[in-house]
Amino acid sequence: MADKTVTVEQIGSPIRRDKGQRGTLIGLGLNKMRRQRTLKDTPEVRGMINKIPHLVRVLDEK
C-alpha cells in the first residue's frame, strides 16, 4: 500500500508571528508565499498543519 500524502500551500505571511509559528512553517518546508510541499500524511504533520491553519491551506490529500 502506498503512503498517504498531503499537499500544503503557504497562504499567510510569517511576519509579526511568534517564533513557534515561523518554526512550524519551516518544519513543513514552507518559507515563501504560495510555496507548496507534498508531505507524508502522519499525525506529526497533521499536528503542525493544525497549529497554523491561518497560514497554510491543504490542497490535496491522497
C-alpha positions in Angstrom: 0.0 0.0 0.0 1.3 3.4 -0.9 2.0 6.0 1.7 -0.7 8.7 2.1 0.4 12.2 1.3 -0.9 15.7 1.8 0.0 18.8 -0.2 0.1 22.1 1.7 0.5 25.6 0.4 1.6 28.7 2.4 -1.1 31.4 2.2 -0.1 33.6 5.1 3.0 35.6 5.9 5.1 34.7 8.9 5.9 38.4 9.5 4.8 39.5 13.0 4.1 35.9 14.1 5.8 34.3 17.1 8.8 32.1 16.7 6.8 28.9 17.2 4.6 29.6 14.1 7.6 30.6 12.0 9.4 27.4 13.1 6.4 25.3 12.2 6.3 26.7 8.7 10.0 26.0 8.2 9.4 22.5 9.6 6.8 21.9 7.0 9.3 23.1 4.3 7.5 26.4 3.7 9.1 29.8 3.9 7.8 31.8 1.0 4.3 32.7 0.0 2.4 30.3 -2.3 5.2 27.7 -1.9 3.8 24.1 -1.9 5.1 20.9 -0.4 3.9 17.3 -0.6 4.5 15.5 2.7 3.7 12.2 4.2 0.3 12.2 6.0 1.5 11.5 9.5 0.0 12.6 12.9 3.0 14.8 13.4 2.5 16.6 10.0 -1.3 17.0 10.7 -0.5 18.5 14.1 1.8 21.0 12.5 -0.9 21.9 10.0 -3.5 22.3 12.7 -1.1 24.6 14.7 -1.1 27.1 11.9 -4.3 26.8 9.9 -4.4 30.5 9.3 -1.0 30.3 7.4 -1.4 27.2 5.3 -4.0 25.5 3.1 -4.4 21.8 2.4 -4.6 21.4 -1.3 -4.6 17.6 -1.9 -4.9 14.5 0.2 -4.0 11.2 -1.4 
